[in-house]
Amino acid sequence: MLLHAAKSYLETPWMQIPWLTTFLLTTLLAAELATLPGTLTSGRSILTSGLRLIHGEVASGRYDRDETVRRLRHLEAMGLYVHSLIYALLRLNKPRSSLKATTSSTPQPWT
C-alpha cells in the first residue's frame, strides 16, 4: 500500500511538495528499519545504526539530498538494500546548496 502510494506520488508532479516528500521518505525508511535486526552483537548492527541515523536526519527535514544518497550507497556496499523509490523521492528534493542560494545572506533593515 505504501509503495503504491509513493509510486503514484512520484507519477503526479502537481502533488509533489517538500513536506509530503519528506513524510513519504520517513515512512519508507521506517519500514526498512522495521525489517532489520536490532541486536548490538550482530554484524548488521552497523547497518541498522546507519539507517537509523539517515532516518532521523530525513525525519527532521534537515538533510542533504546528495549526502543521504551517498550514505545509502555506502550501506548498500555493506549489504543493506533499500527500495529504489527512496532514491526517486530523494531526487525530488532540491540540494541544500540551491536552497541557500535563494535566501539573502545579508540582513535587511526593518522598515
Buried (B, 14 or more C-beta within 10 A) or exposed (E): EEEEEBEEBBEEEEEBEEEEBBBBBBBBBBBBBEEBEEEEEEEBBEBBBBBBEBBEBBBEBEBBBEEBBEBBEEBEEEEBEBBEBBEEBBEBBEEBEEEEEEEEEEEEEEE
